[in-house]
Amino acid sequence: MITDGILLVFQGLINIILSPLSIINISVDFISNITPVTQFLQIVAYILPWSNLMPLITLIITLSLFRIAVSLVKLVVEFIPFM
């Protein structure tokens, strides 16, 4: 719910920024063109045990973010001149 709220705020900001371009109406219906793909994804999402996979996915994402944060800290420390 929190991420939905954040995304709604970003969508509102983008809508405000792009409101002068409302004259241009580009309408492309991607969903009707990729029906087999969406059906396949629905079947995969139904079959996979998300309750068992979410802790693993969360662990992988947090470890990746931790590694990125450590590398950024190392990069900043290398740029700081010490006397």
Backbone torsions as a table, in degrees:
resi	resn	phi	psi	omega
1	MET	NA	-36.3	179.9
2	ILE	-67.0	-43.8	179.9
3	THR	-66.3	-34.1	175.5
4	ASP	-62.5	-41.3	178.5
5	GLY	-64.5	-41.9	178.8
6	ILE	-64.3	-43.4	179.1
7	LEU	-66.2	-34.8	176.0
8	LEU	-65.2	-36.9	176.9
9	VAL	-64.3	-45.9	178.0
10	PHE	-62.6	-39.5	178.4
11	GLN	-64.1	-40.1	177.6
12	GLY	-63.5	-42.2	178.2
13	LEU	-64.2	-42.4	179.4
14	ILE	-66.3	-38.4	177.3
15	ASN	-63.8	-38.1	177.8
16	ILE	-66.4	-42.3	-179.2
17	ILE	-66.6	-39.4	-175.6
18	LEU	-92.9	5.5	-178.9
19	SER	-61.5	-32.2	175.2
20	PRO	-64.0	-20.2	-179.6
21	LEU	-92.7	16.6	-177.6
22	SER	-69.3	-13.2	177.4
23	ILE	-67.6	-37.0	179.5
24	ILE	-79.5	121.9	-178.6
25	ASN	-118.5	100.8	178.5
26	ILE	-101.6	117.4	-177.4
27	SER	-123.2	111.3	177.5
28	VAL	-125.0	126.6	-178.5
29	ASP	-97.6	91.1	-179.3
30	PHE	-75.0	-31.4	-173.9
31	ILE	-63.9	-40.2	-179.0
32	SER	-69.6	-23.5	-178.7
33	ASN	-84.4	-23.7	-175.8
34	ILE	-117.7	39.4	-179.5
35	THR	-60.0	-43.7	178.4
36	PRO	-62.0	-34.6	179.6
37	VAL	-67.6	-44.0	179.8
38	THR	-67.2	-34.9	176.7
39	GLN	-66.2	-40.4	177.9
40	PHE	-63.2	-43.8	179.2
41	LEU	-64.5	-36.3	176.7
42	GLN	-64.8	-39.8	178.8
43	ILE	-66.9	-43.0	179.2
44	VAL	-63.6	-42.9	179.4
45	ALA	-66.1	-29.3	178.8
46	TYR	-75.7	-36.0	-175.3
47	ILE	-79.6	-40.2	-175.0
48	LEU	-66.7	138.8	177.2
49	PRO	-82.8	87.5	-174.4
50	TRP	-61.7	-31.8	-179.3
51	SER	-66.4	-27.9	177.7
52	ASN	-87.0	-28.9	-176.7
53	LEU	-85.3	-27.1	-175.5
54	MET	-60.9	-42.2	176.8
55	PRO	-61.4	-37.6	178.8
56	LEU	-67.3	-44.4	178.9
57	ILE	-64.0	-41.5	178.5
58	THR	-63.3	-41.8	178.6
59	LEU	-63.2	-43.5	179.8
60	ILE	-63.7	-43.2	-179.5
61	ILE	-66.7	-43.4	-179.2
62	THR	-66.9	-38.5	177.2
63	LEU	-65.5	-38.6	177.6
64	SER	-64.9	-43.9	178.1
65	LEU	-64.5	-36.5	177.7
66	PHE	-65.3	-42.6	178.9
67	ARG	-64.1	-39.2	178.2
68	ILE	-65.2	-42.4	179.9
69	ALA	-64.3	-42.4	179.2
70	VAL	-64.1	-41.8	179.3
71	SER	-66.3	-36.1	176.5
72	LEU	-66.7	-39.6	177.3
73	VAL	-63.7	-42.8	178.0
74	LYS	-62.2	-40.2	179.3
75	LEU	-63.5	-43.1	179.7
76	VAL	-66.4	-41.1	-179.5
77	VAL	-65.5	-35.7	178.5
78	GLU	-67.8	-30.1	-179.9
79	PHE	-81.4	-19.5	-179.9
80	ILE	-77.3	121.8	179.9
81	PRO	-79.3	127.6	176.2
82	PHE	-104.5	144.7	-179.9
83	MET	-102.0	NA	NA
